[in-house]
Amino acid sequence: MVVSAPESDGSGTAEWAVVRVDGEIDVATGPELRRRLIELVDEGVRHVVLDLSTVPFLDSSALGVFVTGLKRLRIAGGTMRLAACRPPVRAVLKITSLDRVFFLYPSVEAALADETEYTAPTGA
């Protein structure tokens, strides 16, 4: 898993971070991602983009990690965006209706470029 340096919004506060996840997210690897998301929120990051472009598979424990991370970010006034989901990952999100909870983008660049201020999506 690779985490980019959080980006400042100009006020000196790191508001954004991109987390690139490599490989499967499952019961063995999910705890590391959960820990890193919690650390980012504790460091003051308010918006996270998860780059899932190299994730071929995720299981239900990964969905729990995503939801936990989103809840922590929302409590802190932030958001989580999922970027570049492969078709199998997108299918899992759709089957579980989590595609209505998370903001999905075709690329990290698109996720970062969207300046829309979001409230919770419907279904959250």
ZAGULUM-414502 format. One record per residue: residue number from 1; y, x, z of N, C-alpha, C, O in turn. Coordinates in Angstrom, 2 decimals. Layout:
// residues N
TORSE   nr      n_v      n_u      n_w     ca_v     ca_u     ca_w      c_v      c_u      c_w      o_v      o_u      o_w
TORSE  NUM        Y        X        Z        Y        X        Z        Y        X        Z        Y        X        Z
...
***
This chain:
// residues 124
TORSE   nr      n_v      n_u      n_w     ca_v     ca_u     ca_w      c_v      c_u      c_w      o_v      o_u      o_w
TORSE    1    -1.17     0.85     0.00     0.00     0.00     0.00     1.23     0.90     0.00     1.30     1.87     0.75
TORSE    2     2.18     0.56    -0.84     3.41     1.33    -0.95     4.57     0.42    -0.60     4.67    -0.69    -1.12
TORSE    3     5.44     0.89     0.27     6.62     0.13     0.64     7.84     0.89     0.19     8.02     2.06     0.55
TORSE    4     8.70     0.25    -0.61     9.91     0.93    -1.06    10.88     1.04     0.11    10.76     0.34     1.11
TORSE    5    11.83     1.93    -0.05    12.88     2.04     0.96    13.67     0.74     0.95    14.07     0.27    -0.12
TORSE    6    13.89     0.15     2.11    14.70    -1.07     2.15    16.08    -0.82     1.55    16.65     0.26     1.71
TORSE    7    16.61    -1.83     0.87    17.90    -1.71     0.20    18.99    -2.33     1.05    18.82    -3.43     1.58
TORSE    8    20.11    -1.64     1.17    21.25    -2.13     1.94    22.03    -3.15     1.13    22.08    -3.08    -0.10
TORSE    9    22.64    -4.09     1.84    23.51    -5.06     1.17    24.96    -4.60     1.17    25.85    -5.37     0.83
TORSE   10    25.20    -3.35     1.55    26.55    -2.81     1.60    27.11    -2.79     3.00    28.10    -2.09     3.26
TORSE   11    26.53    -3.52     3.92    27.01    -3.56     5.29    26.31    -2.53     6.17    26.57    -2.44     7.37
TORSE   12    25.41    -1.76     5.55    24.66    -0.79     6.32    23.33    -1.34     6.80    22.51    -0.59     7.34
TORSE   13    23.11    -2.62     6.62    21.86    -3.24     7.03    20.91    -3.30     5.85    21.28    -3.75     4.77
TORSE   14    19.70    -2.85     6.07    18.68    -2.92     5.02    18.18    -4.35     4.97    17.48    -4.81     5.87
TORSE   15    18.52    -5.06     3.92    18.18    -6.47     3.80    16.91    -6.72     3.01    16.20    -7.69     3.29
TORSE   16    16.61    -5.87     2.03    15.52    -6.11     1.10    14.50    -4.99     1.14    14.85    -3.82     1.33
TORSE   17    13.23    -5.34     0.97    12.18    -4.34     0.80    11.18    -4.87    -0.22    10.88    -6.06    -0.25
TORSE   18    10.68    -3.96    -1.03     9.60    -4.30    -1.96     8.33    -3.65    -1.43     8.29    -2.44    -1.19
TORSE   19     7.31    -4.45    -1.25     6.02    -3.95    -0.79     5.05    -4.06    -1.97     4.71    -5.16    -2.40
TORSE   20     4.61    -2.92    -2.47     3.62    -2.93    -3.55     2.24    -2.80    -2.93     1.95    -1.82    -2.25
TORSE   21     1.43    -3.78    -3.16     0.08    -3.79    -2.60    -0.88    -3.40    -3.71    -0.89    -4.01    -4.78
TORSE   22    -1.69    -2.38    -3.45    -2.66    -1.91    -4.43    -4.06    -2.30    -4.00    -4.46    -2.01    -2.87
TORSE   23    -4.81    -2.94    -4.87    -6.19    -3.29    -4.58    -6.32    -4.65    -3.91    -5.35    -5.39    -3.79
TORSE   24    -7.52    -4.94    -3.49    -7.83    -6.24    -2.90    -7.16    -6.40    -1.54    -6.97    -5.43    -0.80
TORSE   25    -6.80    -7.63    -1.23    -6.31    -7.97     0.10    -7.37    -8.87     0.71    -7.59    -9.99     0.26
TORSE   26    -8.01    -8.36     1.75    -9.10    -9.10     2.37    -9.11    -8.81     3.86    -8.17    -8.24     4.41
TORSE   27   -10.19    -9.20     4.50   -10.28    -9.05     5.96   -10.19    -7.58     6.38    -9.76    -7.30     7.50
TORSE   28   -10.57    -6.66     5.51   -10.50    -5.23     5.85    -9.10    -4.65     5.65    -8.69    -3.78     6.41
TORSE   29    -8.38    -5.12     4.65    -7.07    -4.53     4.33    -5.89    -5.38     4.78    -4.77    -4.87     4.90
TORSE   30    -6.12    -6.65     5.05    -5.05    -7.55     5.45    -4.29    -7.13     6.70    -3.07    -7.25     6.73
TORSE   31    -4.98    -6.63     7.74    -4.25    -6.25     8.95    -3.18    -5.18     8.72    -2.13    -5.21     9.37
TORSE   32    -3.42    -4.26     7.80    -2.41    -3.24     7.51    -1.17    -3.89     6.90    -0.05    -3.54     7.26
TORSE   33    -1.37    -4.81     5.98    -0.23    -5.50     5.37     0.51    -6.33     6.41     1.74    -6.31     6.44
TORSE   34    -0.21    -7.03     7.26     0.42    -7.82     8.33     1.27    -6.92     9.23     2.41    -7.26     9.54
TORSE   35     0.71    -5.80     9.62     1.43    -4.86    10.49     2.71    -4.37     9.82     3.77    -4.29    10.45
TORSE   36     2.61    -4.04     8.53     3.78    -3.53     7.82     4.86    -4.59     7.66     6.05    -4.29     7.79
TORSE   37     4.47    -5.82     7.39     5.45    -6.90     7.28     6.18    -7.12     8.60     7.40    -7.30     8.62
TORSE   38     5.44    -7.09     9.70     6.05    -7.25    11.02     7.01    -6.10    11.30     8.11    -6.32    11.81
TORSE   39     6.61    -4.87    10.96     7.49    -3.71    11.15     8.78    -3.87    10.36     9.86    -3.59    10.88
TORSE   40     8.68    -4.32     9.12     9.87    -4.49     8.30    10.84    -5.49     8.93    12.05    -5.23     8.98
TORSE   41    10.33    -6.61     9.40    11.19    -7.60    10.05    11.82    -7.00    11.29    13.01    -7.19    11.54
TORSE   42    11.03    -6.28    12.08    11.55    -5.64    13.29    12.61    -4.59    12.98    13.48    -4.32    13.81
TORSE   43    12.54    -3.99    11.78    13.53    -2.99    11.35    14.79    -3.63    10.79    15.75    -2.93    10.46
TORSE   44    14.80    -4.95    10.67    15.99    -5.64    10.19    15.93    -6.12     8.76    16.89    -6.73     8.27
TORSE   45    14.82    -5.87     8.07    14.67    -6.38     6.71    14.56    -7.90     6.79    13.85    -8.43     7.64
TORSE   46    15.26    -8.59     5.92    15.26   -10.06     5.93    14.61   -10.67     4.70    14.25   -11.85     4.71
TORSE   47    14.47    -9.88     3.65    13.90   -10.41     2.41    12.86    -9.42     1.89    13.15    -8.23     1.74
TORSE   48    11.67    -9.92     1.63    10.57    -9.08     1.17    10.06    -9.62    -0.17     9.86   -10.82    -0.34
TORSE   49     9.86    -8.70    -1.09     9.19    -9.02    -2.35     7.83    -8.33    -2.29     7.75    -7.11    -2.18
TORSE   50     6.76    -9.11    -2.37     5.42    -8.55    -2.44     5.06    -8.38    -3.91     4.95    -9.36    -4.65
TORSE   51     4.88    -7.14    -4.33     4.46    -6.84    -5.70     2.94    -6.89    -5.73     2.27    -6.00    -5.21
TORSE   52     2.41    -7.93    -6.33     0.96    -8.15    -6.37     0.37    -7.81    -7.73    -0.72    -8.27    -8.06
TORSE   53     1.07    -7.03    -8.52     0.65    -6.74    -9.89    -0.67    -6.00    -9.98    -1.36    -6.10   -11.01
TORSE   54    -1.06    -5.28    -8.94    -2.33    -4.55    -8.98    -3.35    -5.12    -8.00    -4.29    -4.44    -7.61
TORSE   55    -3.15    -6.37    -7.61    -4.09    -7.04    -6.70    -5.01    -7.93    -7.54    -4.57    -8.96    -8.07
TORSE   56    -6.30    -7.53    -7.68    -7.22    -8.33    -8.49    -7.84    -9.49    -7.73    -8.35   -10.43    -8.34
TORSE   57    -7.80    -9.43    -6.39    -8.51   -10.41    -5.57    -7.85   -10.49    -4.22    -7.37    -9.50    -3.68
TORSE   58    -7.84   -11.70    -3.66    -7.46   -11.87    -2.26    -8.30   -12.98    -1.68    -8.71   -13.91    -2.38
TORSE   59    -8.54   -12.88    -0.38    -9.34   -13.92     0.28    -8.46   -14.71     1.23    -7.24   -14.53     1.27
TORSE   60    -9.08   -15.60     1.99    -8.31   -16.48     2.87    -7.56   -15.71     3.94    -6.51   -16.17     4.41
TORSE   61    -8.06   -14.55     4.35    -7.33   -13.77     5.35    -6.01   -13.27     4.78    -5.03   -13.15     5.51
TORSE   62    -5.98   -12.98     3.48    -4.73   -12.56     2.84    -3.71   -13.70     2.87    -2.52   -13.47     3.09
TORSE   63    -4.18   -14.91     2.64    -3.27   -16.06     2.68    -2.67   -16.21     4.07    -1.49   -16.54     4.21
TORSE   64    -3.48   -15.96     5.09    -2.97   -15.99     6.46    -1.92   -14.93     6.70    -0.93   -15.18     7.39
TORSE   65    -2.11   -13.75     6.13    -1.12   -12.67     6.25     0.18   -13.09     5.57     1.26   -12.90     6.13
TORSE   66     0.08   -13.67     4.38     1.28   -14.12     3.66     2.05   -15.15     4.48     3.27   -15.06     4.62
TORSE   67     1.34   -16.14     5.01     1.99   -17.22     5.76     2.61   -16.67     7.04     3.73   -17.05     7.39
TORSE   68     1.91   -15.78     7.74     2.46   -15.18     8.95     3.73   -14.40     8.63     4.73   -14.51     9.34
TORSE   69     3.69   -13.60     7.57     4.87   -12.84     7.17     6.03   -13.74     6.82     7.16   -13.48     7.22
TORSE   70     5.76   -14.81     6.08     6.81   -15.75     5.70     7.43   -16.40     6.93     8.65   -16.53     7.01
TORSE   71     6.60   -16.81     7.87     7.12   -17.44     9.09     8.03   -16.49     9.85     9.10   -16.89    10.31
TORSE   72     7.62   -15.24    10.00     8.45   -14.26    10.71     9.77   -14.04     9.99    10.82   -13.95    10.62
TORSE   73     9.71   -13.96     8.68    10.94   -13.77     7.91    11.86   -14.98     8.02    13.07   -14.82     8.15
TORSE   74    11.30   -16.16     7.96    12.14   -17.37     8.07    12.80   -17.46     9.44    13.97   -17.84     9.54
TORSE   75    12.07   -17.11    10.48    12.66   -17.11    11.82    13.86   -16.17    11.86    14.85   -16.44    12.55
TORSE   76    13.76   -15.06    11.12    14.85   -14.08    11.07    15.90   -14.44    10.02    16.85   -13.69     9.81
TORSE   77    15.75   -15.60     9.38    16.72   -16.02     8.37    16.46   -15.47     6.99    17.37   -15.40     6.16
TORSE   78    15.22   -15.07     6.73    14.90   -14.43     5.46    13.94   -15.20     4.59    13.63   -16.37     4.83
TORSE   79    13.47   -14.51     3.55    12.56   -15.09     2.57    11.49   -14.09     2.18    11.62   -12.88     2.41
TORSE   80    10.43   -14.60     1.59     9.41   -13.76     0.98     9.18   -14.26    -0.43     9.04   -15.46    -0.67
TORSE   81     9.14   -13.32    -1.36     8.91   -13.66    -2.76     7.66   -12.92    -3.22     7.47   -11.75    -2.90
TORSE   82     6.82   -13.61    -3.98     5.61   -13.01    -4.53     5.85   -12.73    -6.00     6.27   -13.61    -6.75
TORSE   83     5.59   -11.50    -6.41     5.89   -11.10    -7.78     4.65   -10.59    -8.51     3.78    -9.96    -7.92
TORSE   84     4.61   -10.89    -9.79     3.62   -10.34   -10.73     2.18   -10.65   -10.32     1.30    -9.79   -10.40
TORSE   85     1.94   -11.88    -9.90     0.58   -12.28    -9.53    -0.31   -12.33   -10.76     0.06   -12.90   -11.79
TORSE   86    -1.48   -11.73   -10.65    -2.48   -11.82   -11.71    -3.06   -13.24   -11.72    -2.97   -13.95   -10.71
TORSE   87    -3.65   -13.65   -12.84    -4.20   -15.02   -12.92    -5.15   -15.41   -11.78    -5.04   -16.52   -11.28
TORSE   88    -6.09   -14.54   -11.34    -6.96   -14.96   -10.23    -6.19   -15.20    -8.92    -6.53   -16.10    -8.16
TORSE   89    -5.17   -14.40    -8.68    -4.36   -14.56    -7.47    -3.54   -15.84    -7.58    -3.46   -16.62    -6.63
TORSE   90    -2.93   -16.04    -8.72    -2.14   -17.26    -8.95    -3.03   -18.50    -8.80    -2.58   -19.52    -8.28
TORSE   91    -4.28   -18.42    -9.26    -5.21   -19.55    -9.13    -5.48   -19.88    -7.67    -5.51   -21.05    -7.30
TORSE   92    -5.69   -18.86    -6.84    -5.91   -19.09    -5.41    -4.68   -19.74    -4.78    -4.81   -20.68    -3.99
TORSE   93    -3.51   -19.26    -5.13    -2.27   -19.85    -4.60    -2.14   -21.31    -5.03    -1.69   -22.15    -4.25
TORSE   94    -2.51   -21.61    -6.25    -2.42   -22.99    -6.75    -3.44   -23.89    -6.06    -3.10   -24.99    -5.63
TORSE   95    -4.68   -23.43    -5.96    -5.75   -24.23    -5.33    -5.39   -24.58    -3.89    -5.68   -25.68    -3.43
TORSE   96    -4.76   -23.65    -3.19    -4.40   -23.86    -1.79    -3.01   -24.48    -1.62    -2.55   -24.68    -0.50
TORSE   97    -2.36   -24.77    -2.72    -0.99   -25.32    -2.75     0.06   -24.37    -2.18     1.18   -24.78    -1.90
TORSE   98    -0.30   -23.12    -2.00     0.68   -22.15    -1.52     1.67   -21.76    -2.62     2.68   -21.12    -2.34
TORSE   99     1.38   -22.15    -3.84     2.37   -21.93    -4.91     3.58   -22.83    -4.72     4.60   -22.66    -5.38
TORSE  100     3.47   -23.80    -3.81     4.60   -24.66    -3.46     5.33   -24.16    -2.22     6.41   -24.66    -1.88
TORSE  101     4.76   -23.19    -1.57     5.35   -22.65    -0.34     6.10   -21.35    -0.63     7.16   -21.10    -0.05
TORSE  102     5.54   -20.54    -1.51     6.14   -19.24    -1.83     6.90   -19.30    -3.15     6.55   -20.06    -4.05
TORSE  103     7.93   -18.48    -3.25     8.65   -18.32    -4.49     7.89   -17.31    -5.33     7.68   -16.18    -4.89
TORSE  104     7.46   -17.71    -6.53     6.66   -16.86    -7.41     7.51   -16.41    -8.59     8.24   -17.20    -9.19
TORSE  105     7.42   -15.12    -8.92     8.20   -14.54   -10.01     7.29   -13.75   -10.93     6.27   -13.23   -10.48
TORSE  106     7.64   -13.65   -12.20     6.80   -12.91   -13.14     6.84   -11.40   -12.94     5.94   -10.68   -13.38
TORSE  107     7.88   -10.90   -12.26     8.02    -9.46   -12.04     8.84    -9.20   -10.78     9.54   -10.09   -10.29
TORSE  108     8.75    -7.98   -10.29     9.59    -7.57    -9.15    11.06    -7.66    -9.54    11.89    -8.12    -8.76
TORSE  109    11.36    -7.23   -10.75    12.75    -7.25   -11.21    13.31    -8.67   -11.20    14.46    -8.88   -10.79
TORSE  110    12.51    -9.62   -11.64    12.96   -11.02   -11.64    13.17   -11.53   -10.21    14.11   -12.27    -9.95
TORSE  111    12.29   -11.13    -9.31    12.42   -11.55    -7.92    13.68   -10.99    -7.29    14.38   -11.69    -6.55
TORSE  112    13.99    -9.74    -7.58    15.18    -9.11    -7.03    16.46    -9.62    -7.68    17.51    -9.68    -7.05
TORSE  113    16.37    -9.99    -8.94    17.55   -10.44    -9.68    17.97   -11.86    -9.32    19.12   -12.24    -9.53
TORSE  114    17.05   -12.66    -8.79    17.36   -14.05    -8.47    18.26   -14.07    -7.24    17.82   -13.75    -6.13
TORSE  115    19.50   -14.45    -7.44    20.46   -14.45    -6.34    20.61   -15.82    -5.69    21.50   -16.03    -4.87
TORSE  116    19.73   -16.73    -6.04    19.77   -18.07    -5.47    19.54   -17.99    -3.97    18.62   -17.30    -3.51
TORSE  117    20.36   -18.69    -3.22    20.14   -18.79    -1.78    19.14   -19.90    -1.55    19.35   -21.04    -1.96
TORSE  118    18.06   -19.57    -0.90    16.98   -20.53    -0.73    16.92   -21.09     0.67    17.17   -20.40     1.66
TORSE  119    16.58   -22.35     0.73    16.08   -22.93     1.96    14.58   -22.99     1.74    14.08   -22.58     0.70
TORSE  120    13.86   -23.49     2.70    12.41   -23.55     2.57    12.02   -24.41     1.38    12.58   -25.48     1.18
TORSE  121    11.06   -23.93     0.57    10.59   -24.76    -0.54     9.93   -26.03    -0.01     9.53   -26.09     1.15
TORSE  122     9.82   -27.01    -0.86     9.10   -28.21    -0.45     7.66   -27.83    -0.18     7.10   -26.99    -0.89
TORSE  123     7.08   -28.42     0.80     5.70   -28.12     1.15     5.59   -27.06     2.23     4.49   -26.78     2.69
TORSE  124     6.70   -26.47     2.64     6.65   -25.41     3.65     6.73   -25.99     5.04     6.70   -25.25     6.02
***
